[in-house]
Amino acid sequence: MRKVAIITGVTSFLGRSIAKYLLSKGFIVFGIVRPDSEKKDRLSSITGLKTIEIDFDKLSSIDFDNFKIDYKSNESKYIYKSDITFLHFGWGSTLDRDNFMKQMLNVDYSMKVLEFAKRLSAKRFIFAGSQAEYSKSAYGLAKKRFADVAIKNLKDTDMKFIHYRIFSIYGKEDRENSLIKELVRCCKEDRDIDLSSCNYKWNFLYIDDFVKITYQFMTKDIETGTYDIASDDTRLLKDYCIEAKSALSSDIMLNFGKKEDSKETFAVPHIDKMIDAIGKFRFTDFRDGIKLV
């Protein structure tokens, strides 16, 4: 049976990375984008990726009944009667984490995505939740809310719901204002960097490991449930910063305590459940991964 992946948030760092990896593994990959998306050009270099233009915010239940994926080349035939995995990585207002109303709109949006997956008889639905679910931020509460409602919604179906709680993923194509990208840039440009105290636990997972873990979740018979997605390396964020500086042979000053610490709770991941599901996994050492950013 043909293996098909349908990805929301395909223009994101995670979405693009997974799309490319799955295509290399022979998957038929569709990326869902809004018709007016300004980020569609990010996908032009991904050979073989097929796109579907849908704005779920404007799609009603009646629209679902009449919805057709219409391609001149009849590519819609790849979706039906296939082993479909829906990867829901689309989430709005990710930088406005304390706005409760905006975050709860994401729950409504996500329920429409889930309904679409049901209509296509997807076998599994992978939702990109967050470590923020361990905090009391509106962003974390909304992510948890959707996962809880979705599992109940699928109770009487055969679709597996895989709820990721993703910790910090880093890599070359991450957003430019991420801590890791800024730290690497300062090391390479020989510029000192101001940081928070960084005196709290953290966990970094290299992007290549993330996509390989996701591939395992898509190709193994894994049960519905919540899984912390992280590496086996949890330690003080300060230690990560110091190791990055050392690995990049930099002499810059790491000015700890110059910025305020985040108000969110810093959770410690428990990856035993993930490892039990996918089997033994060899993680990329941070010292090696940081050199590839």
C-alpha positions in Angstrom: 0.0 0.0 0.0 1.3 3.5 -0.9 2.5 5.5 2.1 1.3 9.0 2.1 2.1 11.9 4.5 0.0 15.0 4.7 1.7 17.9 6.6 0.2 21.1 8.0 2.8 23.7 9.0 4.9 22.4 6.1 6.7 25.7 5.6 8.1 25.6 9.2 11.5 24.3 10.2 10.1 21.0 11.4 7.6 20.7 8.5 10.2 21.2 5.7 12.7 18.9 7.4 10.2 16.0 7.7 8.9 16.5 4.2 12.4 16.2 2.7 13.2 13.1 4.8 10.0 11.3 4.0 10.4 12.0 0.3 13.8 10.4 0.4 12.2 7.3 2.0 9.7 7.0 -0.9 6.7 8.6 0.7 4.2 10.6 -1.3 4.1 13.9 0.6 1.5 16.6 0.5 2.0 19.9 2.3 -1.1 21.9 3.2 -0.6 25.7 2.8 -3.0 28.6 3.0 -3.8 30.1 -0.4 -2.4 33.5 0.7 0.7 32.1 2.5 3.7 34.3 2.1 6.0 31.4 3.0 5.1 29.1 0.1 8.4 30.0 -1.6 10.2 28.1 1.1 8.9 24.9 -0.5 10.1 25.5 -4.0 13.4 23.7 -3.5 11.7 20.5 -2.1 11.6 18.2 -5.2 8.6 16.0 -5.3 6.5 17.8 -2.6 2.9 18.3 -3.6 0.9 21.1 -2.1 -2.8 21.4 -1.2 -4.2 25.0 -0.7 -6.7 25.0 2.2 -7.6 27.7 4.7 -9.1 25.6 7.5 -10.2 28.8 9.3 -12.6 29.4 6.4 -13.7 25.8 6.0 -17.1 24.7 7.4 -18.5 21.3 7.9 -20.6 21.8 4.8 -17.5 22.6 2.8 -16.0 19.2 4.0 -18.9 17.3 2.4 -18.2 18.9 -1.0 -14.5 19.1 -0.7 -12.4 17.6 -3.5 -8.7 17.7 -4.0 -8.6 18.8 -7.6 -5.4 18.5 -9.7 -5.1 18.7 -13.4 -2.6 15.8 -13.3 -5.1 13.8 -11.2 -2.6 13.6 -8.3 -5.5 13.2 -5.8 -5.5 9.5 -6.6 -2.4 9.2 -4.4 -4.4 10.1 -1.3 -7.3 7.7 -1.4 -6.9 4.1 -0.5 -3.4 4.7 0.9 -1.6 4.3 4.3 -2.0 8.0 5.4 -0.3 9.7 8.2 -1.4 13.2 9.0 1.3 15.4 10.7 -0.3 18.4 12.3 2.5 21.0 12.8 0.5 24.1 11.9 -0.2 26.4 14.9 -0.8 30.2 14.8 0.5 32.9 17.1 3.4 30.8 18.4 5.2 34.0 19.6 2.1 35.3 21.4 2.0 32.6 23.9 0.1 34.4 26.6 -2.9 35.5 24.5 -5.6 33.0 25.6 -8.1 33.9 22.9 -5.6 33.6 20.0 -4.3 30.3 21.4 -7.8 28.8 21.8 -8.5 29.7 18.1 -5.8 27.2 17.3 -7.9 24.5 19.0 -10.8 25.2 16.7 -8.5 25.2 13.7 -6.9 21.9 14.7 -10.3 20.2 15.2 -11.0 21.0 11.5 -7.7 19.5 10.5 -8.6 16.4 12.5 -12.0 16.2 10.8 -10.2 16.4 7.4 -7.9 13.5 8.4 -10.9 11.4 9.4 -12.6 12.1 6.1 -9.5 10.8 4.3 -9.4 7.7 6.6 -5.9 8.5 7.8 -4.4 5.7 9.9 -2.5 7.9 12.3 -2.5 11.5 13.3 0.7 13.0 14.8 0.3 16.2 16.6 3.2 18.5 17.4 2.5 19.4 21.1 5.1 21.1 23.2 7.0 21.0 26.5 5.1 24.2 27.2 2.2 21.9 28.1 3.9 21.4 31.4 3.6 25.2 32.1 0.6 27.4 32.6 1.0 29.5 29.5 -2.0 29.9 27.2 0.1 28.3 24.4 0.7 25.2 26.5 -2.9 25.0 27.8 -4.3 25.2 24.2 -1.9 22.5 22.9 -3.0 20.2 25.8 -6.6 21.1 25.3 -6.6 20.0 21.6 -4.8 16.7 22.4 -7.3 15.9 25.1 -10.3 16.7 22.9 -8.8 14.9 19.9 -8.2 11.6 21.8 -11.8 11.6 22.9 -13.1 12.5 19.4 -11.2 9.5 18.0 -12.2 7.0 20.7 -14.5 5.0 18.5 -12.3 5.1 15.4 -9.3 3.1 14.2 -7.1 6.2 13.8 -4.1 6.3 16.1 -3.5 9.7 17.8 0.2 10.3 18.6 0.6 13.3 20.8 4.2 14.6 20.7 5.4 16.8 23.6 8.4 18.3 21.8 11.3 19.7 23.6 13.9 22.0 22.0 14.9 21.0 18.5 17.9 22.7 16.8 19.4 22.7 13.3 20.7 24.8 10.4 17.3 25.8 9.1 15.8 26.8 12.5 14.6 30.4 12.8 17.4 33.0 12.9 16.4 34.4 16.3 16.6 31.0 18.2 19.1 30.8 21.0 21.2 28.2 19.2 21.4 30.1 15.9 22.3 33.4 17.8 24.9 31.6 19.8 26.5 30.0 16.8 26.4 33.3 14.9 28.2 35.1 17.8 30.8 32.4 18.0 31.6 32.5 14.3 31.6 36.4 14.2 33.6 36.6 17.4 30.9 38.7 19.3 30.1 38.4 23.0 26.5 37.3 23.8 24.2 38.3 26.6 22.2 35.4 28.0 19.7 34.7 30.8 21.1 32.9 33.9 20.7 29.6 31.9 20.8 28.0 35.3 18.0 25.6 34.7 17.6 22.2 33.1 17.3 22.0 29.3 17.2 19.4 26.5 18.3 19.8 22.9 17.4 17.3 20.1 19.1 17.6 16.7 16.7 18.0 13.8 18.0 14.8 12.0 17.2 12.8 15.1 13.7 14.3 15.2 12.8 13.3 11.7 14.2 9.8 12.1 12.2 9.4 15.3 9.1 10.6 13.5 9.7 8.1 10.7 9.7 5.4 13.3 6.4 6.6 14.7 5.0 6.5 11.1 6.2 3.0 10.2 5.7 1.1 13.4 2.5 0.0 15.0 2.5 2.5 17.9 -0.5 3.0 20.1 -2.4 6.2 20.8 -0.8 8.2 23.5 1.4 11.1 24.7 5.2 10.9 24.1 7.9 13.3 25.3 10.1 13.9 22.2 13.6 14.7 23.4 17.2 13.5 23.5 18.9 11.5 26.2 20.9 14.6 27.2 19.2 16.7 29.9 21.4 19.2 31.7 21.8 22.9 32.6 21.3 25.2 29.7 24.5 27.0 30.8 26.5 23.7 30.2 25.1 23.5 26.7 26.2 27.1 25.9 29.7 26.5 27.3 30.0 23.3 25.3 28.8 25.0 22.1 31.5 27.7 22.6 34.1 25.0 23.1 33.0 22.9 20.1 33.2 26.0 17.9 36.7 26.9 19.2 35.4 30.4 20.2 36.8 32.8 22.8 33.7 35.0 23.1 32.2 36.0 26.5 29.0 34.3 27.5 27.4 37.0 29.7 25.1 34.9 31.8 22.4 36.8 33.8 22.2 39.8 31.5 18.7 38.8 30.3 15.7 37.8 32.3 14.8 34.1 32.7 11.7 32.9 30.9 8.6 32.8 33.0 7.7 29.3 31.6 8.3 26.2 33.6 11.4 24.2 32.5 10.2 20.6 32.3 12.5 17.6 32.4 11.6 15.1 29.6 10.9 11.4 30.2 11.8 9.6 27.0 11.4 6.0 28.2 8.0 5.7 26.6 9.3 7.0 23.3 12.2 4.6 23.3 9.9 1.7 24.2 7.8 2.6 21.2 10.5 3.1 18.6 13.2 0.9 19.9 16.9 1.6 20.6 18.0 4.9 19.2 21.4 6.5 18.7 21.2 10.3 19.4 23.5 12.8 17.8 26.0 14.2 20.3 25.4 17.9 20.9 29.1 18.6 20.3 28.7 17.2 16.8 25.3 18.6 16.0 26.3 22.2 17.0 29.0 22.2 14.3 26.3 21.5 11.6 24.2 24.6 12.5 
